[in-house]
Amino acid sequence: MTVFYAQPYDISACGFYFSDMDEYDTKYSKCRNSFGGQVEEFEIQFIDGESIDAQLFGALDIHQGNISYFIDAIDEWEEYEKQALIIAVGECGYDFDITDNDLSVIENVDIYYVDSLRDLAESFVYEGLYGEIPDTLQFYIDYDAIARDLSVDFSEIVIDNTRIVYACS
């Protein structure tokens, strides 16, 4: 269960914890400041839940106006979609509107589930990206140099304890 906290911008009011929109709406309607006035604006904070959801929350800049879409999305989206979205929006800087729920932005990211750029370099050589390399030369390839070259276009990130190498298209 994911837990959020609604922190009022009004310093004379107390915030509240919630985990779904029904709970949010109920507590929102009862929230009053010390003068008895309705509190209208809140900063939404991610308190507890899956690590990947916390990273997604930060990448998507979730706020009071779109929290309901986020709560729905974290249950609907697959883990690979969340990872790609964190990279596309949080790292590559692509625009994404969670209210549209259009995940086409993740098509702009190339993701490789390897531990390092060196592993990616080895994979590229093995797959023949650099052409056919005779077995007698395999041990003389400088994978670290290839990894340094790849670092121009590729970056590394850890999402939910998973190391990912990616490139923004």
Buried (B, 14 or more C-beta within 10 A) or exposed (E): EBEBBBBBEBEEBEBBBBBEBEEBEEBBEEBBBEEEEEBEEBEBBBEEBBEBBBBBBEBBEBEBEBBBBBBBBBEEBEEEBBBBBBBBBBBBEBEBEBEEEEBEBBEBBBBBEBEEBBBBBBEBBEEEEEEEEEEEEEEEBEBEEBBEEBBEEBBBBEBBEEBBBBBBE
